[in-house]
Amino acid sequence: MAFFAIFVVAGTAYVIEYNSLVDLRHESRELGNRIVELQTENAELKNRYYELTDPAELERLAYEYNLVLEERPTYLRYAP
C-alpha cells in the first residue's frame, strides 16, 4: 500500500512539473515571437525616421509649406 501511495504522489508531482515545463516552453516561444515582431517594428520605425530626416525630404517639405531658410536669425535675449 505504501508503494502505491508513493507511486501516486511521485506520478502527480511528475505531471505537475511536466505541465509547468510545457507552459514555460509555450511562454518562451510566445516571447520569442513577440521579440521578433518588436524588432521588425523597430526597424520599420527607424526606416521611417531616416526617410523623414533625409535632407531631400526636409527640403521638399519646406518647399511644400513655403518655408524659407533664415540666413541671419535673430534671437531674443533675456536681460535681468
Protein Blocks (a to p, Z undefined) as FASTA:
>chain_A
ZZmmmmmmmmmmmmmmmmmmmmmmmmmmmmmmmmmmmmmmmmmmmmmmmmmmgmklmmmm
mmmnopacdfbacdddddZZ
